[in-house]
Structures are given as structure tokens and as C-alpha cells.
Amino acid sequence: MKQLRILVLFAAVVLLGSCGVTTHKQSIALFGGSFTVTGASAVATDYWEEQLDATVTKYGVGGAGFSNTTQDEGKHIQWQIDQACAPDAPVYDTYVLWASTNDFSKANTLSGDPWDYTEYDGFDQNKLNTQCGGINYAIKRIREKAPKARILFMTSTKCLNTPGSGTDINYRGPECGMNLFVNKQMLCCRAADIPYLDQFTVPPFNENNAGQYTESDHLHLNEAGYEALRENQVRFLREGKTIVGQHFVINGHSDTDFPNYRRYAVANTAVTKAPVAVLFGDSITDAWPRADADFFTDNNFVGRGISGQTTVDALARFRADVVALHPKYVAILIGTNDLAENIGGISMENIVGNIAGMVEIAQANGIIPLVCSPIPAAAYPWRRELGPQASNVKTLGSMVQRMAEEKNVTYVDYWNAMNDGNGGLSPENSEDGVHPTLAGYKIMERVLLDYIK
């Protein structure tokens, strides 16, 4: 009987061998602009196929970007995704979104925000003209077509056809630089839980070696350029884990300029008259002058907010961006990104302690500090995994108020003025539940002016 079982097992092995059992070959769909379809790009994509035992299908179109304004023939990346996600299209194992430079170079005022075209704005199709709206559109369509597939994102590389662009992460200036577009790409990925490869800083490209890695336009990569990318690309495709460059992170600073002193360096030198107040903080303050510029000019206020920053960053740059301007008041509104753990966990006591440090620096320099409550937020779109946040925001506000009372300084209460009754923001006052609309800023302006008057 034992010999019979052995013979049966042997026959089964022989039969399986004769049937030619094969393993599944990985399929990859690639989307993007000219970087994905030039002749030299095969140096990278052929390498993917070789190293990963994969087949790569290219949907890219030269000149395309994520914004629906970035391809003259309408063949932007949203269109590419529609072709790949049509009912009769195959389902791929991996969908790779390779960001081009076209969103920056062709529509460089339309970086957008990570919550564009998401459930937070009701999938507003008007937002599809922004880079972020296009990215979120692509992610949504792929997930509907292939819910079990991997979605991986590769950021833009540097655009080296302007002097200084290769070494300056704020290429074309800190207010509208290419780094902001790459920043938004990575924030979209974080919000959607998509792994990304930071190609903006990981490769060795700069204007000094551009001739080695790019074509004569100092923009499109030559074969050596794709060779420089492909090892990290294969590692990324194999592991599916985020790879971030050492000199660029997404919370408003780089490790070569940690607090981002450079952001307002030029603007600070242009301030010749001491402002009545400096409004200081993160993205909520950063966007305020763009939402209502008259509020700042009419009252002789200046805004010094930096999107993504925490109390750690703000405390570090407080002297450069507040004390050096010699204002009468400073309105400190910061802490949201600490709660969102933008650079890791931090206790509320330490958040409040950092704000207290700013208060003490202001007082030591004859500046009147106005300590602002955080504005309500039910959750953070870019950190959905943290869950509901309304009670945390309220708790932080109470702790900040207690600190202000202990130091005998003014507490500006935005929270009660903007609370929708559930610890959040109404759709009228915020499209994403965190950042104010113009109507929301108008409420904050009325509250703030009462304290300053």
C-alpha cells in the first residue's frame, strides 16, 4: 500500500510537469507625460520587465499632466486613466502614476489641495483642473476598476532648464515653486494611503550635471538619466513602500532649511513699515492672504503661515518671521498639524509648551501676543487613519486657553465662533472640514479685529 501511494505521488508530479505549470507574470500599467513614452524611457521600463518578470503597458502621452488643462488634445492623465479603466479594458496588477512636469510648467497656479475631488468636496468636478484633483480622480477610477490592484505614485523629477532649479527645491520661488507641486503630490498620496517614490530629490540630478543626465533641453532625461532612476524604481515597484528623498519632506521644510526660513526671507526684507499685527501659523494662515488680501492691506497686517508646519517648526522660525518685523501684535494660530502627527506624535502638553515659548519670545521683545484657539475640525482628510478629531481639537483649545490665562495674555476664541455644533466646520465655512472658505475667514476676521481693537 505504501509503495502504491509513492507511485501515485510520482505520477502526479510527472503529470504536473508535463502540463507546463507556469507562474503569473506581473502586469503594470503606466500613466504620465513624455517621461513615460520617450525612446530613452525604455531604458527604465525594459529594466522593470527584466527585473520584476513583468509586462509594462504604457498609456502615457507627451505633454500630459494630471490637470485636465495640461494636454492640448485632451489626452491628459485623467483621459489615460479613462482608457485603462473602460469596461472592456484589462485589469492590471499594478497601476503606476508617474507625475510629469507639465502641471507645473503649463498650469503653475493650479497645484490644488489634497482634498480636491474627494468626498470632502462631494467629488466636485470643477476641481479636476488642479493637479491634486486629477490625482484623486485617477486613484478613484482605478479603485473602482481594480479594487485589489496596487496603485503606486512616482513624483516629478527636477526641471533643469532654468539656472538654479537643480539645487533650489523652491524652483521658481517659494510661493509657486515646483517643490510645492511635488509637495502636493506626496500629500495626495498620504491622504489616499498610496505609496510614493520621491523622484524630485532621490536621483542625483542638478543643473551642474544636467548635461550628463538630460537631453539638450535640460528637461527630458537621456538614457543615463533613466539608468539613474531605475534602481530606485524597481525597488519601489517590488516593495511597494514609500521612498522619500533626504533633502525634501512634506511638512513645510527641508532638512537643509528645517524651519523654512527661506519661505519669507525676501518678503521680510520688503517690510519697511512695522505691521500692526503678524498673523502666524500653518496652512490656515498661509492661505488667508490669498483668500482675502484686502483684510491684510487695509489693517496693515502681514501673514506668515507655512502649510504643513507644526509648533516645532513655528517656534524655530518665530524670531525671523515675527520678531524681526517689530509688529505691535502677533496672532499665533498653530497646532493642527501637531494633532495630525505631521512629523510624528507629540503630546498636547508639548504642543502647548511650544506655543508658550512663542508667547515668551514675543513678550521679551515688546510684542503683544494673541493666542488663538484652533478652529474646529471633525477629522483630518490627509490623516484619515487617525479617526475623529473634534474632541482632541477642543481639548487642545482648552489647554491653550488655560496657558494664556496663566500668562495673562489674550486668548482669541475662533472655536466657539466657528463650531457647527458638532465640533466641526460647516460646508459654508470649509470645503474640506479643516481649511476655511472666504466665509469662514470673514468670521475669523471679525473675531480677531474685536481683540485687536
C-alpha positions, 0 to 999 in steps of 0.5 A: 500500500505504501509503495502504491501511494509513492507511485501515485505521488510520482505520477502526479508530479510527472503529470504536473510537469508535463502540463507546463505549470507556469507562474503569473507574470506581473502586469503594470500599467503606466500613466504620465507625460513624455517621461513615460513614452520617450525612446530613452524611457525604455531604458527604465521600463525594459529594466522593470520587465527584466527585473520584476518578470513583468509586462509594462503597458504604457498609456502615457502621452507627451505633454500630459499632466494630471490637470485636465488643462495640461494636454492640448488634445485632451489626452491628459492623465485623467483621459489615460486613466479613462482608457485603462479603466473602460469596461472592456479594458484589462485589469492590471496588477499594478497601476503606476502614476508617474507625475510629469512636469507639465502641471507645473510648467503649463498650469503653475497656479493650479497645484490644488489641495489634497482634498480636491475631488474627494468626498470632502468636496462631494467629488466636485468636478470643477476641481479636476483642473488642479493637479491634486484633483486629477490625482484623486480622480485617477486613484478613484477610477482605478479603485473602482476598476481594480479594487485589489490592484496596487496603485503606486505614485512616482513624483516629478523629477527636477526641471533643469532648464532654468539656472538654479532649479537643480539645487533650489527645491523652491524652483521658481520661488517659494510661493509657486515653486515646483517643490510645492507641486511635488509637495502636493503630490506626496500629500495626495498620496498620504491622504489616499494611503498610496505609496510614493517614490520621491523622484524630485530629490532621490536621483542625483540630478542638478543643473551642474550635471544636467548635461550628463543626465538630460537631453539638450533641453535640460528637461527630458532625461537621456538614457543615463538619466533613466539608468539613474532612476531605475534602481530606485524604481524597481525597488519601489515597484517590488516593495511597494513602500514609500521612498522619500528623498533626504533633502525634501519632506512634506511638512513645510521644510527641508532638512537643509532649511528645517524651519523654512526660513527661506519661505519669507526671507525676501518678503521680510526684507520688503517690510519697511513699515512695522505691521500692526499685527503678524498673523502666524501659523500653518496652512490656515494662515498661509492661505488667508492672504490669498483668500482675502488680501484686502483684510491684510492691506487695509489693517496693515497686517502681514501673514506668515503661515507655512502649510504643513508646519507644526509648533516645532517648526513655528517656534524655530522660525518665530524670531525671523518671521515675527520678531524681526518685523517689530509688529505691535501684535502677533496672532499665533494660530498653530497646532493642527498639524501637531494633532495630525502627527505631521512629523510624528506624535507629540503630546498636547502638553508639548504642543502647548509648551511650544506655543508658550515659548512663542508667547515668551519670545514675543513678550521679551521683545515688546510684542503683544501676543494673541493666542488663538484657539484652533478652529474646529475640525471633525477629522483630518482628510490627509490623516484619515487613519487617525479617526475623529478629531473634534474632541482632541481639537477642543481639548487642545483649545482648552489647554491653550486657553488655560496657558494664556490665562496663566500668562495673562495674555489674550486668548482669541476664541475662533472655536466657539465662533466657528463650531457647527455644533458638532465640533466641526466646520460647516460646508459654508465655512470649509470645503474640506472640514479643516481649511476655511472658505472666504466665509469662514475667514470673514468670521475669523476676521471679525473675531480677531479685529474685536481683540485687536481693537 
